[in-house]
């Protein structure tokens, strides 16, 4: 049986609020992230999707702001503000986030 083809060639990254360097990550199955995998990567119980472009998304901890302490994710927030200017000054992203192509989340 041939190996599964990736959903896209985009390299997903884990954006950690404690690091200025995005960490390349790959879905376990080589194609798309599953919920249980996302819960582990983000250390959370529920996720939310923040659309950046027609193809790029951020996957975030939906309950991240309820954590104590909660850490502002400057890189994820910057990307969101850059691609969605209406978000500026309205909200921010806290905790870990995953930047990926929308085909990599099924």
N, C-alpha and C positions, 0 to 999 in steps of 0.2 A: 504494500500500500504506500503511495507517495506521501511525503511529508506535507503537512498542512501549510498552505501558502499564507503569509501574513496578510492581515486585513488591509494594511497600508505599509509603506516604507517609512513612515514618520517614526522617529525615535522618541518614545515617551520619557518623561522626566519626573522624578519626585522632587518637589520644592519644599525644603525643610526651613521653617522659620529661624532655625539656629545656624544656617549655613547660607553663604552667598553663592555657592556653587550648586547648580541643579545636578541631581544624581540620575544618570541614565538607568532606566529600568525596562524590563521586558515582561509581558504577560506570560504566565506559566505555560499556556498552551501555544505561545508564539503568535497568537492572532489578536485576542481581545481579553480584557480583564473581566473577571467574574466578581460578583459582589463579595464573596467570602475573601477573595484575594485583596480587594480594595479595603475591606474592613481591617485586614491585617496591616497593609501598607500604611494606611492613614491612622491606625490605632483608634478606630471609631466603631459605632454601631449603626449609624445611618449616614448616607452620602447624599450630596446634592451636586448638580451639574451647573456650572457657570459657563455660558457660551461666550467665547471670545470672537470667533469668526464663523463663517459658514462651515468650516471644517474642524477648527481647534476648540477644545473645551478644557476647563479646569474641573477636576473632580475634588470636592472638598468634604470635610466633616460637617454634616448638617447641624450638629449640636456643639460645634467647636467653641462658640462664644459662651457656652454655659460651663466650660471647664475652668477650674481655678488651679493655677493661673492659666490664662489663655495668652498665646503669643502671636503678635501681629506678624503675618507673613508678607514682608515688604515686597519680595519679588512677585508673588502671586497677585498682590494688590496692584502693583505697578502694571503688570500685564493686563489686568482687568480694566484699569483706568485708561491704559493706552488704546485698547481695542474697543472699549465701551465708555466713551467720555461722559455719558450721562450718569455713570456710577460715581464719578468723582465727588467727594465730599458727602456722599449719601451713606456709604457702607465701606467695609474693608473685609479682607479675608484673614482669618486666624488659623493657626495650626498648619499641619502638613497639607499639601495639595499635589495633585497629579496633573501635569500638562500632557495632553495626548490628542490624537485625532479622534473625532467622534465615532469612527468605525472601530476604534479599539476599546469601546465600552458597549457591551451587548448584554 
